[in-house]
Each structure stands twice: as C-alpha cells, then as structure tokens.
Amino acid sequence: MAGIYIHVPFCKTRCIYCDFYTRTDMSPKHKYVSAVCREIELRRDYISNEIVKTIYFGGGTPSQLSYGDFQRIFDTIRANFTVASDAEITMEANPDDLDAKYIETLRGLPFNRLSIGIQSFDDNELKFLKRRHSAERAIDAVSLCKSSGYNNISIDLMYGLPNQTMDIWQRNLEQAINLDVQHISSYHLIYEQGTRLYRLFRLGDVKPVDEDLSVQMFSTMIDSLSDAGFQHYEISNFARNGLYSKHNSSYWLGEKYLGLGPAAHSFDGQNRAWNIASISKYVEGIGQGSPAIETEYLDKNTGYNDFILTGMRTMWGVNLVVLENRFGTSMKDYCMKNVRKYINQGFVTNNDNVLKLTREGIFISDGIMSDLMWV
C-alpha cells in the first residue's frame, strides 16, 4: 500500500507564519494542473505498482482548484494507478472557500475527508495571522460540510500565539470540541525564517509566548481533547473513533508515497526525493519529460534516525524487533543504552519490545529523540 500527495501551491493571500511553497498569482494554474497530470504519467513506477490507499491534496490552498481541475487529476491517477476502493481521499480547504455552492461541487468528486485550516476561533488572532476568514465563517463552513454528508472532518488549530492567553486558548478548544469533528491537528506557532512573522519578531514587534504558558497550553489541550473522547495518537494529532489521518500516518509508519507538484516530497521506501520549489521550473521540467527532482539517498544511519524520529512521535512507538531486523543489533543496543535513563525516569515505557513516550515524556520528546539519534 502507498500514498499520493499533490501539492497545490496557490493561495488567495499569504498567512503571516507560512513557510510552505505558495504563490498568490493564479495565472499558471492551468499549466500547473497539466504538469501534475503529466508527472503522474512520468512517475507511475515510483511506488512499484503498489495499491494506492491514500490521496491527499495539500497546500497552499487546494480549495482554489475547480471541479474540472480536480477531475483531470483524478482521471489521470485512476488511469495510472490502482486505487483501493476504500482509499482515504483528503482535501485541505480554507473555511472562506467552503460555501454551499463549492461544497455541492465537491460532492461530485471522490473526496471523503476534509481538512479545514481554521487555526483559531478568535477574530483578533485570525486578523493577526492574516487568515481570510472569521470565526463565524469557520463554524458555518464546518456545519455546511457536515450537513452535506461529510463525516470525516479534521480541523487545524494553532497555539502559542503572541498575546494569546489561557482563556483564549480554552475557548478555542471548547469551540473545536463543540463542532463535533472527528480529528484535530494542533501546532505551536513557529517563527520560521523567511516569513513575515519572523521579520516582525526580529524587529521586536511581536514577542513569543512564555515557555511555561506554552507548556500549560499543550497540557490543557491534551486533557481537554482526551476528556472529549479524542485519542492522542501523534504529538500534534488527535482523533475520535479511530479516524486517524491514514495519509499522515503513512509518513510516520515509513510507508511509500509519491509527491506531485512543485516542492512536493516523495519516499520510495529507501530514499527521499523532492520536486523543485518553483512553478515555472517545475512546469518546464515536466514539459521536457525530465522532472526537476533532488534525491537524498539514505544510508543505514539516516534510516535509523528517521525510524526513531517518526516512531517515537506516535502512539505506536518504536518496535525494537523491527529496529534490530532493519538496522542490526548494534543500533538496537545503542538505542537501548540511550533510552534507559528515560525509562527509569518514567518518560518512556518498554512493553513487549515497543518503546513509547509517556504523557510526561511527550513534554520533553525533542530531547529524548535527539538522545536516541545516531551521531
């Protein structure tokens, strides 16, 4: 089984914190769609004829594509791959795009999961982030999607924003829970170089949230969502009724995936690859039948580090038997030597040869994973 990711690099406006490859100029959209369809044909063998179990349109803002755009891409995927009958097919969307007319259009396409980028239910925070929707619009968008028959909806939230208080964060969590969605992804605001947010930080116009408050927000999120029936299955992800993101889980479980579109990443089970982060150069390369792709060939050490990093983030943990079979006894012994102190301190468990973070361990997960890395 494998996945397909399609990066849609178009946005109406650019959010203050975003460091993904996106453009607000929509004029190359037709050429982009044609290039994605051609890339599907050129790279059909990348995942070795495995059945496709997930398709994910991310961005950028995939909800900037039309019915015809999506239909062309889906038709090309079906012509070149075997897609599982129960495949999870996700589209990321901005709440502002999800009006009744657009949702009706989506119902004619094979999407069975929506990931809605809400980020906050506080209008002042949304304005600061340069989001183009209001809190009311976000709530209405989720309601419209549910009434249209979508029963696998994820929303994104952000915490640790400048001037964000615990009261604001608790109200955001309460509203998210009241929406009765199946999945919530929540990420701490990061000041990425090259973003407008980072420039404001360097100028002293914004100040990051206090670290103690940040930890308190994360702890409150875990408690609130757990009490509401969500399972904390990955550091930043929570799901009800076992409706995990199958696509994102495939990344964490080391499964193959093909990334299409400019800046999209791929993994063939052995090595990583990524497309050039330029629409014009991407389209040009595809047109010449030679996609502009860079490849990172993973040696055993890098593969081990990936295995640790992805596994320890999830509730499935790191299977020591698999680790030893894949990377050898010396690396398993290295892992156990370095993790032992965390097991003794109650930050990691080792049950049935599977290492997992405890609740306490989640709060220092970066340090734990760093110590388990092969250097």
Rosetta blueprint (number, residue, H / E / L):
1 M L
2 A E
3 G E
4 I E
5 Y E
6 I E
7 H E
8 V E
9 P L
10 F E
11 C L
12 K L
13 T L
14 R L
15 C L
16 I L
17 Y L
18 C L
19 D L
20 F L
21 Y L
22 T L
23 R E
24 T L
25 D L
26 M L
27 S L
28 P L
29 K H
30 H H
31 K H
32 Y H
33 V H
34 S H
35 A H
36 V H
37 C H
38 R H
39 E H
40 I H
41 E H
42 L H
43 R L
44 R L
45 D L
46 Y L
47 I L
48 S L
49 N L
50 E L
51 I L
52 V E
53 K E
54 T E
55 I E
56 Y E
57 F E
58 G E
59 G E
60 G L
61 T L
62 P H
63 S H
64 Q H
65 L L
66 S L
67 Y H
68 G H
69 D H
70 F H
71 Q H
72 R H
73 I H
74 F H
75 D H
76 T H
77 I H
78 R H
79 A H
80 N H
81 F L
82 T L
83 V E
84 A E
85 S E
86 D E
87 A E
88 E E
89 I E
90 T E
91 M E
92 E E
93 A E
94 N L
95 P H
96 D H
97 D H
98 L L
99 D L
100 A H
101 K H
102 Y H
103 I H
104 E H
105 T H
106 L H
107 R L
108 G L
109 L L
110 P L
111 F L
112 N L
113 R E
114 L E
115 S E
116 I E
117 G E
118 I E
119 Q E
120 S L
121 F L
122 D L
123 D H
124 N H
125 E H
126 L H
127 K H
128 F H
129 L H
130 K L
131 R L
132 R L
133 H L
134 S L
135 A H
136 E H
137 R H
138 A H
139 I H
140 D H
141 A H
142 V H
143 S H
144 L H
145 C H
146 K H
147 S H
148 S L
149 G L
150 Y L
151 N L
152 N L
153 I E
154 S E
155 I E
156 D E
157 L E
158 M E
159 Y E
160 G L
161 L L
162 P L
163 N L
164 Q L
165 T L
166 M H
167 D H
168 I H
169 W H
170 Q H
171 R H
172 N H
173 L H
174 E H
175 Q H
176 A H
177 I H
178 N H
179 L L
180 D L
181 V L
182 Q L
183 H E
184 I E
185 S E
186 S E
187 Y E
188 H E
189 L L
190 I L
191 Y L
192 E L
193 Q L
194 G L
195 T L
196 R H
197 L H
198 Y H
199 R H
200 L H
201 F H
202 R H
203 L H
204 G L
205 D L
206 V L
207 K L
208 P L
209 V L
210 D L
211 E H
212 D H
213 L H
214 S H
215 V H
216 Q H
217 M H
218 F H
219 S H
220 T H
221 M H
222 I H
223 D H
224 S H
225 L H
226 S H
227 D H
228 A L
229 G L
230 F L
231 Q E
232 H E
233 Y E
234 E E
235 I L
236 S L
237 N E
238 F E
239 A E
240 R L
241 N L
242 G L
243 L L
244 Y L
245 S L
246 K H
247 H H
248 N H
249 S H
250 S H
251 Y H
252 W H
253 L L
254 G L
255 E L
256 K E
257 Y E
258 L E
259 G E
260 L E
261 G L
262 P L
263 A L
264 A L
265 H E
266 S E
267 F E
268 D L
269 G L
270 Q L
271 N E
272 R E
273 A E
274 W E
275 N E
276 I L
277 A L
278 S L
279 I H
280 S H
281 K H
282 Y H
283 V H
284 E H
285 G H
286 I H
287 G H
288 Q L
289 G L
290 S L
291 P L
292 A L
293 I E
294 E E
295 T E
296 E E
297 Y E
298 L L
299 D L
300 K H
301 N H
302 T H
303 G H
304 Y H
305 N H
306 D H
307 F H
308 I H
309 L H
310 T H
311 G H
312 M H
313 R L
314 T E
315 M L
316 W L
317 G L
318 V E
319 N E
320 L H
321 V H
322 V H
323 L H
324 E H
325 N H
326 R H
327 F H
328 G L
329 T H
330 S H
331 M H
332 K H
333 D H
334 Y H
335 C H
336 M H
337 K H
338 N H
339 V H
340 R H
341 K H
342 Y H
343 I H
344 N H
345 Q L
346 G L
347 F L
348 V E
349 T E
350 N E
351 N E
352 D L
353 N L
354 V E
355 L E
356 K E
357 L E
358 T L
359 R H
360 E H
361 G H
362 I H
363 F L
364 I L
365 S H
366 D H
367 G H
368 I H
369 M H
370 S H
371 D H
372 L H
373 M L
374 W L
375 V L
